[in-house]
Amino acid sequence: MSRTLGPELEKKLQKKYEPSTMVDMRFRNNDISFKTDDEGNPILLFIGKRNDQGVVKGERYARRLKSDSEGNIIKDHWELKGKAT
């Protein structure tokens, strides 16, 4: 169950986006949606095909971000959580 996201998608997910929002976009042949935290970091990712209601059906990933007391990121990885329905 440990499928990697790939370097191109991970690079796109390293960027900062609008805080506390859901972002929808297309990446290659997939629809992706991700939720950002209060700092604008993507933390929850849905990748697959979007249905008529706008919901992405495919896989769900969660991001683990850990920072030290000075705000430097010491741990950052995406984990496959299962099917997104």
VMD Tcl script that builds the backbone (N, CA, C; Angstrom):
set m [mol new atoms 255]
animate dup $m
set s [atomselect $m all]
$s set {name element resname resid chain x y z} {
  {N N MET 1 A 0.803 -1.201 0.000}
  {CA C MET 1 A 0.000 0.000 0.000}
  {C C MET 1 A 0.849 1.269 0.000}
  {N N SER 2 A 2.123 1.168 -0.311}
  {CA C SER 2 A 2.996 2.337 -0.261}
  {C C SER 2 A 3.395 2.795 -1.660}
  {N N ARG 3 A 2.471 3.380 -2.361}
  {CA C ARG 3 A 2.743 3.930 -3.677}
  {C C ARG 3 A 3.241 5.356 -3.513}
  {N N THR 4 A 4.329 5.710 -4.187}
  {CA C THR 4 A 4.870 7.048 -4.044}
  {C C THR 4 A 4.180 8.008 -5.000}
  {N N LEU 5 A 4.241 9.281 -4.683}
  {CA C LEU 5 A 3.582 10.300 -5.481}
  {C C LEU 5 A 4.378 10.695 -6.712}
  {N N GLY 6 A 5.664 10.551 -6.677}
  {CA C GLY 6 A 6.502 10.951 -7.798}
  {C C GLY 6 A 7.078 12.330 -7.573}
  {N N PRO 7 A 8.273 12.568 -8.105}
  {CA C PRO 7 A 8.967 13.831 -7.831}
  {C C PRO 7 A 8.259 15.075 -8.371}
  {N N GLU 8 A 7.597 14.981 -9.519}
  {CA C GLU 8 A 6.925 16.162 -10.084}
  {C C GLU 8 A 5.740 16.600 -9.218}
  {N N LEU 9 A 4.934 15.639 -8.792}
  {CA C LEU 9 A 3.788 15.963 -7.951}
  {C C LEU 9 A 4.258 16.428 -6.572}
  {N N GLU 10 A 5.269 15.782 -6.022}
  {CA C GLU 10 A 5.783 16.204 -4.718}
  {C C GLU 10 A 6.320 17.628 -4.777}
  {N N LYS 11 A 6.965 17.986 -5.886}
  {CA C LYS 11 A 7.471 19.356 -6.056}
  {C C LYS 11 A 6.314 20.349 -6.051}
  {N N LYS 12 A 5.215 20.015 -6.735}
  {CA C LYS 12 A 4.034 20.872 -6.763}
  {C C LYS 12 A 3.426 21.007 -5.364}
  {N N LEU 13 A 3.496 19.934 -4.574}
  {CA C LEU 13 A 2.917 19.946 -3.231}
  {C C LEU 13 A 3.836 20.586 -2.189}
  {N N GLN 14 A 5.062 20.942 -2.568}
  {CA C GLN 14 A 5.970 21.646 -1.668}
  {C C GLN 14 A 5.657 23.140 -1.606}
  {N N LYS 15 A 4.927 23.640 -2.613}
  {CA C LYS 15 A 4.605 25.070 -2.669}
  {C C LYS 15 A 3.598 25.441 -1.588}
  {N N LYS 16 A 3.557 26.729 -1.286}
  {CA C LYS 16 A 2.555 27.260 -0.360}
  {C C LYS 16 A 1.347 27.710 -1.176}
  {N N TYR 17 A 0.169 27.463 -0.637}
  {CA C TYR 17 A -1.087 27.849 -1.262}
  {C C TYR 17 A -1.890 28.669 -0.259}
  {N N GLU 18 A -3.079 29.076 -0.641}
  {CA C GLU 18 A -3.926 29.837 0.272}
  {C C GLU 18 A -4.217 28.993 1.519}
  {N N PRO 19 A -4.046 29.559 2.705}
  {CA C PRO 19 A -4.264 28.797 3.944}
  {C C PRO 19 A -5.701 28.325 4.122}
  {N N SER 20 A -5.835 27.164 4.723}
  {CA C SER 20 A -7.128 26.579 5.124}
  {C C SER 20 A -8.161 26.549 4.002}
  {N N THR 21 A -7.753 26.049 2.838}
  {CA C THR 21 A -8.667 25.937 1.705}
  {C C THR 21 A -8.525 24.571 1.046}
  {N N MET 22 A -9.445 24.287 0.140}
  {CA C MET 22 A -9.377 23.092 -0.692}
  {C C MET 22 A -9.013 23.578 -2.092}
  {N N VAL 23 A -7.958 23.002 -2.670}
  {CA C VAL 23 A -7.476 23.402 -3.989}
  {C C VAL 23 A -7.733 22.253 -4.959}
  {N N ASP 24 A -8.356 22.566 -6.093}
  {CA C ASP 24 A -8.646 21.577 -7.137}
  {C C ASP 24 A -7.827 21.911 -8.367}
  {N N MET 25 A -7.206 20.891 -8.966}
  {CA C MET 25 A -6.462 21.096 -10.208}
  {C C MET 25 A -6.289 19.784 -10.938}
  {N N ARG 26 A -5.724 19.862 -12.117}
  {CA C ARG 26 A -5.426 18.698 -12.942}
  {C C ARG 26 A -3.924 18.472 -12.891}
  {N N PHE 27 A -3.499 17.227 -12.780}
  {CA C PHE 27 A -2.086 16.878 -12.836}
  {C C PHE 27 A -1.951 15.647 -13.718}
  {N N ARG 28 A -1.289 15.840 -14.854}
  {CA C ARG 28 A -1.182 14.793 -15.872}
  {C C ARG 28 A -2.564 14.294 -16.240}
  {N N ASN 29 A -2.850 13.004 -16.087}
  {CA C ASN 29 A -4.159 12.450 -16.440}
  {C C ASN 29 A -5.093 12.333 -15.254}
  {N N ASN 30 A -4.720 12.918 -14.118}
  {CA C ASN 30 A -5.513 12.784 -12.897}
  {C C ASN 30 A -6.074 14.120 -12.441}
  {N N ASP 31 A -7.190 14.040 -11.732}
  {CA C ASP 31 A -7.715 15.195 -11.009}
  {C C ASP 31 A -7.147 15.098 -9.603}
  {N N ILE 32 A -6.732 16.231 -9.055}
  {CA C ILE 32 A -6.255 16.236 -7.675}
  {C C ILE 32 A -6.969 17.338 -6.901}
  {N N SER 33 A -7.196 17.077 -5.647}
  {CA C SER 33 A -7.719 18.056 -4.699}
  {C C SER 33 A -6.905 17.906 -3.440}
  {N N PHE 34 A -6.531 19.026 -2.851}
  {CA C PHE 34 A -5.827 18.942 -1.578}
  {C C PHE 34 A -6.265 20.055 -0.645}
  {N N LYS 35 A -6.243 19.723 0.640}
  {CA C LYS 35 A -6.590 20.670 1.692}
  {C C LYS 35 A -5.299 21.215 2.268}
  {N N THR 36 A -5.295 22.520 2.551}
  {CA C THR 36 A -4.111 23.146 3.123}
  {C C THR 36 A -4.319 23.433 4.603}
  {N N ASP 37 A -3.214 23.506 5.329}
  {CA C ASP 37 A -3.287 23.850 6.752}
  {C C ASP 37 A -3.322 25.374 6.905}
  {N N ASP 38 A -3.233 25.857 8.137}
  {CA C ASP 38 A -3.331 27.298 8.377}
  {C C ASP 38 A -2.099 28.072 7.909}
  {N N GLU 39 A -1.052 27.372 7.461}
  {CA C GLU 39 A 0.131 28.027 6.906}
  {C C GLU 39 A 0.191 27.913 5.384}
  {N N GLY 40 A -0.766 27.204 4.782}
  {CA C GLY 40 A -0.809 27.061 3.335}
  {C C GLY 40 A -0.097 25.835 2.799}
  {N N ASN 41 A 0.301 24.918 3.675}
  {CA C ASN 41 A 0.943 23.671 3.258}
  {C C ASN 41 A -0.120 22.633 2.921}
  {N N PRO 42 A -0.036 21.980 1.751}
  {CA C PRO 42 A -0.956 20.872 1.472}
  {C C PRO 42 A -0.755 19.749 2.493}
  {N N ILE 43 A -1.847 19.269 3.095}
  {CA C ILE 43 A -1.726 18.237 4.125}
  {C C ILE 43 A -2.596 17.016 3.863}
  {N N LEU 44 A -3.602 17.142 2.996}
  {CA C LEU 44 A -4.488 16.030 2.672}
  {C C LEU 44 A -4.705 16.057 1.170}
  {N N LEU 45 A -4.435 14.934 0.496}
  {CA C LEU 45 A -4.461 14.883 -0.963}
  {C C LEU 45 A -5.395 13.784 -1.441}
  {N N PHE 46 A -6.217 14.123 -2.429}
  {CA C PHE 46 A -7.065 13.159 -3.111}
  {C C PHE 46 A -6.636 13.162 -4.568}
  {N N ILE 47 A -6.336 11.976 -5.118}
  {CA C ILE 47 A -5.883 11.878 -6.506}
  {C C ILE 47 A -6.657 10.775 -7.207}
  {N N GLY 48 A -7.169 11.067 -8.395}
  {CA C GLY 48 A -7.968 10.102 -9.146}
  {C C GLY 48 A -8.766 10.808 -10.210}
  {N N LYS 49 A -10.031 10.426 -10.357}
  {CA C LYS 49 A -10.934 11.031 -11.339}
  {C C LYS 49 A -12.089 11.709 -10.614}
  {N N ARG 50 A -12.400 12.930 -11.014}
  {CA C ARG 50 A -13.490 13.694 -10.416}
  {C C ARG 50 A -14.827 13.262 -11.021}
  {N N ASN 51 A -15.841 13.030 -10.177}
  {CA C ASN 51 A -17.166 12.634 -10.679}
  {C C ASN 51 A -18.025 13.871 -10.938}
  {N N ASP 52 A -19.287 13.665 -11.302}
  {CA C ASP 52 A -20.186 14.770 -11.637}
  {C C ASP 52 A -20.448 15.716 -10.461}
  {N N GLN 53 A -20.325 15.215 -9.245}
  {CA C GLN 53 A -20.532 16.049 -8.055}
  {C C GLN 53 A -19.260 16.795 -7.645}
  {N N GLY 54 A -18.154 16.568 -8.345}
  {CA C GLY 54 A -16.902 17.249 -8.030}
  {C C GLY 54 A -16.027 16.525 -7.020}
  {N N VAL 55 A -16.410 15.306 -6.670}
  {CA C VAL 55 A -15.660 14.514 -5.694}
  {C C VAL 55 A -14.629 13.653 -6.423}
  {N N VAL 56 A -13.393 13.649 -5.909}
  {CA C VAL 56 A -12.343 12.834 -6.516}
  {C C VAL 56 A -12.429 11.414 -5.971}
  {N N LYS 57 A -12.541 10.454 -6.879}
  {CA C LYS 57 A -12.537 9.031 -6.500}
  {C C LYS 57 A -11.202 8.459 -6.930}
  {N N GLY 58 A -10.500 7.872 -5.988}
  {CA C GLY 58 A -9.179 7.319 -6.269}
  {C C GLY 58 A -8.467 6.988 -4.976}
  {N N GLU 59 A -7.362 7.686 -4.708}
  {CA C GLU 59 A -6.564 7.423 -3.510}
  {C C GLU 59 A -6.479 8.661 -2.635}
  {N N ARG 60 A -6.305 8.414 -1.342}
  {CA C ARG 60 A -6.208 9.494 -0.354}
  {C C ARG 60 A -4.850 9.399 0.330}
  {N N TYR 61 A -4.178 10.531 0.423}
  {CA C TYR 61 A -2.873 10.615 1.077}
  {C C TYR 61 A -2.931 11.659 2.178}
  {N N ALA 62 A -2.161 11.440 3.235}
  {CA C ALA 62 A -2.034 12.418 4.314}
  {C C ALA 62 A -0.547 12.752 4.462}
  {N N ARG 63 A -0.286 14.002 4.757}
  {CA C ARG 63 A 1.095 14.472 4.894}
  {C C ARG 63 A 1.440 14.630 6.367}
  {N N ARG 64 A 2.608 14.149 6.728}
  {CA C ARG 64 A 3.115 14.315 8.083}
  {C C ARG 64 A 4.203 15.372 8.044}
  {N N LEU 65 A 3.937 16.482 8.703}
  {CA C LEU 65 A 4.893 17.579 8.806}
  {C C LEU 65 A 5.235 17.788 10.272}
  {N N LYS 66 A 6.514 17.745 10.578}
  {CA C LYS 66 A 6.952 18.031 11.941}
  {C C LYS 66 A 8.024 19.111 11.870}
  {N N SER 67 A 7.897 20.075 12.769}
  {CA C SER 67 A 8.845 21.183 12.815}
  {C C SER 67 A 9.491 21.242 14.193}
  {N N ASP 68 A 10.702 21.799 14.234}
  {CA C ASP 68 A 11.344 22.004 15.529}
  {C C ASP 68 A 10.828 23.313 16.134}
  {N N SER 69 A 11.366 23.696 17.283}
  {CA C SER 69 A 10.875 24.879 17.986}
  {C C SER 69 A 11.124 26.176 17.223}
  {N N GLU 70 A 12.045 26.156 16.261}
  {CA C GLU 70 A 12.347 27.358 15.479}
  {C C GLU 70 A 11.577 27.400 14.157}
  {N N GLY 71 A 10.742 26.392 13.902}
  {CA C GLY 71 A 9.936 26.369 12.695}
  {C C GLY 71 A 10.582 25.658 11.523}
  {N N ASN 72 A 11.751 25.063 11.704}
  {CA C ASN 72 A 12.409 24.305 10.640}
  {C C ASN 72 A 11.761 22.926 10.516}
  {N N ILE 73 A 11.442 22.537 9.288}
  {CA C ILE 73 A 10.801 21.240 9.064}
  {C C ILE 73 A 11.833 20.134 9.244}
  {N N ILE 74 A 11.524 19.191 10.132}
  {CA C ILE 74 A 12.438 18.081 10.386}
  {C C ILE 74 A 11.893 16.756 9.848}
  {N N LYS 75 A 10.603 16.707 9.560}
  {CA C LYS 75 A 9.996 15.504 8.995}
  {C C LYS 75 A 8.895 15.911 8.035}
  {N N ASP 76 A 8.928 15.355 6.812}
  {CA C ASP 76 A 7.947 15.704 5.794}
  {C C ASP 76 A 7.793 14.519 4.851}
  {N N HIS 77 A 6.685 13.803 4.952}
  {CA C HIS 77 A 6.426 12.723 4.005}
  {C C HIS 77 A 4.925 12.489 3.848}
  {N N TRP 78 A 4.567 11.926 2.685}
  {CA C TRP 78 A 3.194 11.611 2.346}
  {C C TRP 78 A 2.954 10.121 2.564}
  {N N GLU 79 A 1.798 9.784 3.128}
  {CA C GLU 79 A 1.452 8.403 3.419}
  {C C GLU 79 A 0.105 8.061 2.768}
  {N N LEU 80 A 0.086 6.972 2.032}
  {CA C LEU 80 A -1.144 6.490 1.413}
  {C C LEU 80 A -2.077 5.987 2.511}
  {N N LYS 81 A -3.291 6.528 2.543}
  {CA C LYS 81 A -4.265 6.159 3.579}
  {C C LYS 81 A -5.349 5.229 3.069}
  {N N GLY 82 A -5.462 5.067 1.765}
  {CA C GLY 82 A -6.471 4.168 1.230}
  {C C GLY 82 A -7.281 4.801 0.116}
  {N N LYS 83 A -8.432 4.235 -0.127}
  {CA C LYS 83 A -9.310 4.692 -1.202}
  {C C LYS 83 A -10.031 5.985 -0.816}
  {N N ALA 84 A -10.184 6.852 -1.806}
  {CA C ALA 84 A -10.990 8.061 -1.652}
  {C C ALA 84 A -12.287 7.815 -2.413}
  {N N THR 85 A -13.412 7.902 -1.695}
  {CA C THR 85 A -14.697 7.631 -2.337}
  {C C THR 85 A -15.634 8.798 -2.221}
}
mol reanalyze $m
mol bondsrecalc $m
mol representation Tube
mol addrep $m
